Amino acid sequence: MSVKYILLGILAEKPRHGYDIKQAFDEKVGDFWTLNYGQVYTTLDRLRGDGLVECREVGQSGRPDKKIYRVTPAGRRAFEAWRLEPIKPEPRMLRDELFFKLVFMPDSDAGQIIEMIQTQHGVYLAYMMQLTNKKVQIERRARQALKEAGSQAARKRIEHERLVSLLLIDVALQHAEADIRWLRQCETRIKGLTGDN
């Protein structure tokens, strides 16, 4: 998936400067996707070249001018087309680093492979604990925000943000659970191959 559509979506909400765009990205998907400032500005330059965003400079006292980006009508159409387009029913590419480490480990390293698998198992369990704690925090913040919400529109926005955050965490938890099941299967099969049951 391309960063361009996430940035178009962020800019479809309102015009922003680069730092603000990065903050919005981190708030929305930062727990699952790391994006650096260089990627933000490179993507913005490409979007601008494609006529999907435009930019205006705003003067600042004693500092360089700030560039404010906004989505163009063509950018909004491209974003909406992407957002509403069904995802192709293709298998996802397997680019898991652990898989490639296993590919290149010789049979004679079975003990080290098992140790690495068990270590990785612990990493996924810790990650799942972090995600579960994050879910609790989201629920707590949403309950508090709903108590303080001054309008029906504010409550609706809070519920929407809560729903999206929880859905992202749920999918991350399910991926981690699948990874743990796969690790257990790897360990069982390697032990069976080496006779270390």
C-alpha positions as CSV (number, residue, x, y, z in Angstrom):
1,M,0.0,0.0,0.0
2,S,1.2,3.4,-0.9
3,V,1.8,6.2,1.7
4,K,0.3,8.6,-0.9
5,Y,-3.3,7.6,-0.1
6,I,-2.9,8.0,3.6
7,L,-1.4,11.5,3.1
8,L,-4.3,12.3,0.8
9,G,-6.8,11.1,3.4
10,I,-5.1,13.2,6.1
11,L,-5.2,16.3,3.8
12,A,-8.8,15.6,2.8
13,E,-9.6,16.3,6.5
14,K,-8.0,19.7,6.4
15,P,-5.0,21.6,5.0
16,R,-1.8,21.0,7.0
17,H,1.9,21.7,7.1
18,G,4.4,18.8,6.9
19,Y,5.0,18.4,10.6
20,D,1.3,18.4,11.2
21,I,0.8,15.8,8.5
22,K,3.4,13.5,10.2
23,Q,1.7,14.0,13.6
24,A,-1.7,13.1,12.1
25,F,-0.1,10.0,10.4
26,D,1.4,8.9,13.8
27,E,-1.9,9.5,15.6
28,K,-3.8,7.4,13.0
29,V,-1.5,4.5,12.2
30,G,1.8,5.2,14.0
31,D,1.5,2.1,16.2
32,F,1.6,0.0,13.1
33,W,3.5,1.9,10.5
34,T,6.7,4.0,10.9
35,L,7.0,6.9,8.6
36,N,9.9,9.4,8.7
37,Y,9.7,13.1,7.7
38,G,11.8,12.5,4.6
39,Q,9.1,10.1,3.3
40,V,6.4,12.6,4.1
41,Y,8.1,15.4,2.1
42,T,9.1,13.1,-0.8
43,T,5.5,11.9,-1.1
44,L,4.1,15.4,-0.9
45,D,6.5,16.5,-3.7
46,R,5.2,13.6,-5.8
47,L,1.6,14.3,-5.0
48,R,2.2,18.0,-5.9
49,G,3.8,17.0,-9.2
50,D,0.8,14.8,-10.0
51,G,-1.6,17.7,-9.3
52,L,-3.2,15.9,-6.3
53,V,-2.1,18.4,-3.7
54,E,-1.1,22.1,-3.8
55,C,0.9,24.1,-1.4
56,R,1.1,27.7,-0.3
57,E,3.7,29.4,1.7
58,V,2.9,31.2,4.9
59,G,5.4,33.7,6.3
60,Q,6.6,33.2,9.9
61,S,8.4,35.8,12.0
62,G,12.1,35.0,12.4
63,R,11.7,31.5,10.9
64,P,11.5,30.1,7.4
65,D,8.2,30.2,5.6
66,K,5.8,27.3,6.4
67,K,4.3,25.3,3.5
68,I,0.6,24.5,3.9
69,Y,-0.6,21.6,1.8
70,R,-4.2,21.0,0.8
71,V,-5.7,18.3,-1.4
72,T,-6.9,19.4,-4.9
73,P,-10.2,18.3,-6.4
74,A,-8.3,15.7,-8.4
75,G,-6.6,14.5,-5.2
76,R,-9.9,14.1,-3.4
77,R,-11.3,12.1,-6.4
78,A,-8.1,9.9,-6.4
79,F,-8.4,9.4,-2.6
80,E,-12.2,8.5,-2.8
81,A,-11.6,6.1,-5.7
82,W,-8.9,4.4,-3.7
83,R,-10.9,4.3,-0.5
84,L,-13.9,2.8,-2.2
85,E,-12.1,0.4,-4.5
86,P,-12.2,-3.3,-3.3
87,I,-8.8,-4.8,-2.4
88,K,-7.7,-7.3,-5.0
89,P,-8.0,-10.9,-3.8
90,E,-4.3,-11.6,-4.0
91,P,-2.2,-13.3,-1.3
92,R,0.0,-10.9,0.6
93,M,3.7,-11.1,-0.1
94,L,5.6,-13.0,2.6
95,R,8.3,-10.6,3.6
96,D,8.8,-11.7,7.2
97,E,12.4,-11.4,8.3
98,L,12.1,-14.4,10.6
99,F,11.0,-16.6,7.6
100,F,14.1,-15.6,5.7
101,K,16.3,-16.3,8.6
102,L,14.8,-19.8,8.8
103,V,15.3,-20.3,5.1
104,F,19.1,-19.8,5.5
105,M,19.7,-21.7,8.7
106,P,21.3,-25.1,8.1
107,D,19.9,-28.3,9.7
108,S,22.9,-28.5,12.0
109,D,21.7,-25.3,13.7
110,A,18.4,-26.8,15.0
111,G,19.2,-25.8,18.6
112,Q,19.8,-22.2,17.6
113,I,16.8,-22.2,15.4
114,I,14.6,-23.4,18.3
115,E,16.1,-20.8,20.6
116,M,15.5,-18.0,18.1
117,I,11.9,-19.2,17.6
118,Q,11.3,-19.2,21.4
119,T,12.8,-15.7,21.7
120,Q,10.6,-14.5,18.9
121,H,7.6,-16.1,20.6
122,G,8.4,-14.0,23.7
123,V,8.6,-10.8,21.5
124,Y,5.2,-11.5,20.1
125,L,3.7,-12.1,23.5
126,A,5.1,-8.8,24.8
127,Y,3.8,-7.0,21.7
128,M,0.3,-8.5,22.3
129,M,0.5,-7.3,25.9
130,Q,1.3,-3.8,24.7
131,L,-1.6,-3.9,22.2
132,T,-4.0,-5.1,24.9
133,N,-2.9,-2.3,27.3
134,K,-3.4,0.2,24.4
135,K,-6.9,-1.1,24.0
136,V,-7.6,-0.4,27.6
137,Q,-6.2,3.1,27.3
138,I,-8.3,3.8,24.2
139,E,-11.4,2.7,26.0
140,R,-10.6,4.8,29.1
141,R,-9.8,7.9,27.0
142,A,-13.0,7.4,24.9
143,R,-15.2,7.1,28.0
144,Q,-13.7,10.3,29.5
145,A,-14.0,12.1,26.2
146,L,-17.6,11.1,25.8
147,K,-18.4,12.4,29.3
148,E,-16.8,15.8,28.3
149,A,-18.3,15.9,24.7
150,G,-20.4,19.0,24.3
151,S,-22.4,17.9,21.2
152,Q,-23.7,14.9,19.4
153,A,-21.3,15.6,16.6
154,A,-18.3,15.4,19.1
155,R,-19.6,12.2,20.6
156,K,-20.0,10.7,17.1
157,R,-16.4,11.7,16.2
158,I,-15.1,10.2,19.5
159,E,-17.0,6.9,18.8
160,H,-15.6,6.8,15.3
161,E,-12.0,7.3,16.4
162,R,-12.5,4.7,19.1
163,L,-13.9,2.2,16.6
164,V,-11.1,2.7,14.1
165,S,-8.4,2.5,16.7
166,L,-9.8,-0.7,18.2
167,L,-10.2,-2.3,14.8
168,L,-6.5,-1.6,14.0
169,I,-5.4,-3.1,17.3
170,D,-7.7,-6.1,16.8
171,V,-6.1,-6.9,13.4
172,A,-2.6,-6.4,14.9
173,L,-3.5,-8.8,17.7
174,Q,-4.8,-11.4,15.3
175,H,-1.7,-11.2,13.2
176,A,0.5,-11.6,16.3
177,E,-1.7,-14.6,17.3
178,A,-1.2,-16.1,13.8
179,D,2.5,-15.5,14.0
180,I,2.7,-17.3,17.4
181,R,0.7,-20.3,16.0
182,W,3.2,-20.4,13.1
183,L,6.2,-20.3,15.4
184,R,4.8,-23.1,17.5
185,Q,4.3,-25.1,14.3
186,C,7.8,-24.4,13.2
187,E,9.2,-25.5,16.6
188,T,7.2,-28.7,16.5
189,R,8.2,-29.6,13.0
190,I,11.9,-28.8,13.6
191,K,11.9,-30.9,16.8
192,G,10.2,-33.7,14.9
193,L,12.8,-33.5,12.2
194,T,15.7,-33.6,14.6
195,G,14.1,-36.1,17.0
196,D,14.0,-33.6,19.9
197,N,10.4,-34.2,20.9
